[in-house]
Structures are given as structure tokens and as C-alpha cells.
Amino acid sequence: MKKLAIIGSGDLGQQIAYQATTDNQFNVVGFFDDFTEKDSVVSGKKILGKLSEVQNAFSNKIFDEIIIGIGYKHLDFREKIFNTLNKKIPFATFIHSSCFVDASCKIGNGVCVFPGSVLDQKVIIKDNVFINVGSIIAHDSKIENHTFISPSVAIAGFVSIGKRCNIGINSTLIDNISIVDDVQIGGGTVVVKSIEKSGLYVGNPSRFIR
Ligand SMILES: CC(=O)SCCNC(=O)CCNC(=O)[C@H](O)C(C)(C)COP(=O)(O)OP(=O)(O)OC[C@H]1O[C@@H](n2cnc3c(N)ncnc32)[C@H](O)[C@@H]1OP(=O)(O)O
């Protein structure tokens, strides 16, 4: 079983550690975290060091693959870490075994898909995307790098979502629309037309608030 290290020992990092361990996909060896003391223990897993120590630890075979446990509040940082380590350190792709992922899907590096999500035919998920529990991505839809999908999001067919977007819980995106980079969608929002300007959108139908 591959040894997995997680960047960030906060709530999301701990959830990834739990899911990857209980689903028997990885041996989670610990976290890298700039804000928690080295060798301390978080949710039963060791803090392996700061982010500056990742490459050295990989050279010393402390872990085989890495994944980022930094969530929707820090998508710029999530992107920065990914771009710094990409091609130097192998990124894991973790898809919980309870998910349905059609064989025609293309899934990038560093992608994490939590339990009960469905990725239908020809879905494309680019690098470093996080998909939380129970989300549905219908056929031919595409999610660009570093985007965060909250629980129970429903994305219809032929939808395109940009980079560093944060799609709120239980939101709905109808078919054949596009969303540009850096869009935040509030919980329960219904998006019925393309979003061409970055910013925060809420409501049914969705409206720009800032
Ligand atoms: C496993 C996990 O937990 S993953 C995380 C899942 N969490 C989410 O998806 C959270 C999504 N967050 C939200 O929906 C938040 O309400 C946000 C980000 C959209 C806005 O938060 P804030 O910046 O605090 O905005 P604020 O609460 O001041 O609201 C601004 C206005 O938008 C309205 N509004 C805020 N959120 C929503 C919403 N989801 N739907 C409809 N209207 C909303 C408010 O009523 C308010 O309207 P008003 O100006 O007429 O009074």
C-alpha cells in the first residue's frame, strides 16, 4: 500500500486522512503543516514537518505520494502549493470506493473525491480539484484546476467550471453553462446561465453580490 502524506492538518486534512485510511487505499503516514509542531500528533497521525521539508522527506522515502488538505478558504494557497511541488513530488488521486466514476472520465493529479459522489460519462476533472460528499457531476462536464466542490452539489451536463472556484453546498448548475475562474457560489444557489465575471453569487436564480 502506498504511503500518503497530506499537506495541512486542519479539518479537511484530517478528513482526507480518515477517508483514505478507512477505505484501505493508502497508508497515511502524516501531515506537513507550517502551523503545528513537528512530531506532534493530530487525529492519530504525526506532523512530519513544515512545507519546506516536503521534498527532503520525499527523498528520504518517508512517503510515496502527497495530497493537499487545504480547503475553500485558501484556494490561492492550494494552487500555489500544487504548482510548487508538481512534477517534483508525485500527487495522489484519491477517489473513495463508494463513488461511481465512469470509465470514460479523465481525472487529474491531486484530485480528491469524497464518498458517494457520481462522475458520469466523459467528465473531466483537472488537477488539484476537491469534490466533497454526495456531489453529482453529469456527463461531459469539466472542472478546472484547484476548484472546490462542496457536499451535495448538482452539476448538469456540458457544464464548464473555471479555476479556483468554490461551489457551495447543495447548489445546482443547469446544463450547457460556463463559469469563469474565481467564482464563489453560495449554498443552495441555482445557476441558470453562464457566469462571465469573477465574484460571489447567491440565490435562485443566482445573482452577483460582490
Ligand atoms: C463539508 C463542508 O462544510 S464544505 C463547506 C460548505 N459550506 C458552504 O457551501 C457555505 C456557502 N456559504 C454561503 O452560502 C455564504 O452565505 C456566502 C459565502 C454566500 C456569503 O457569506 P457572507 O459573505 O457572510 O454574506 P452575508 O451573510 O453577509 O450575506 C450577504 C447577502 O447575501 C445573502 N445570502 C448569503 N448567502 C446566501 C445564500 N447561500 N443564498 C441566498 N442568499 C444568500 C444574505 O441574505 C445577504 O442578503 P442581504 O444583503 O439582502 O441581507
The ligand as an ORCA input file, in Angstrom:
! r2SCAN-3c Opt
* xyz 0 1
  C     -18.173     19.941      4.432
  C     -18.378     21.441      4.372
  O     -18.862     22.032      5.279
  S     -17.808     22.235      2.959
  C     -18.393     23.902      3.098
  C     -19.858     24.069      2.699
  N     -20.285     25.433      3.001
  C     -20.883     26.221      2.095
  O     -21.149     25.825      0.989
  C     -21.116     27.627      2.567
  C     -21.593     28.561      1.491
  N     -21.600     29.892      2.029
  C     -22.663     30.753      1.902
  O     -23.691     30.386      1.327
  C     -22.457     32.131      2.495
  O     -23.718     32.610      2.948
  C     -21.833     33.118      1.461
  C     -20.345     32.762      1.279
  C     -22.537     33.030      0.139
  C     -21.972     34.574      1.898
  O     -21.475     34.750      3.166
  P     -21.244     36.261      3.714
  O     -20.133     36.885      2.981
  O     -21.103     36.146      5.181
  O     -22.526     37.046      3.258
  P     -23.729     37.578      4.126
  O     -24.182     36.538      5.093
  O     -23.312     38.904      4.648
  O     -24.877     37.743      3.039
  C     -24.903     38.771      2.080
  C     -26.264     38.741      1.432
  O     -26.402     37.540      0.664
  C     -27.480     36.734      1.178
  N     -27.022     35.360      1.156
  C     -25.900     34.857      1.743
  N     -25.769     33.554      1.456
  C     -26.818     33.220      0.694
  C     -27.225     32.013      0.094
  N     -26.494     30.911      0.226
  N     -28.354     32.027     -0.651
  C     -29.102     33.165     -0.796
  N     -28.754     34.357     -0.251
  C     -27.630     34.379      0.495
  C     -27.729     37.237      2.585
  O     -29.048     37.003      2.986
  C     -27.423     38.718      2.426
  O     -28.502     39.348      1.775
  P     -28.939     40.853      2.140
  O     -27.748     41.716      1.795
  O     -30.136     41.089      1.289
  O     -29.212     40.843      3.614
*
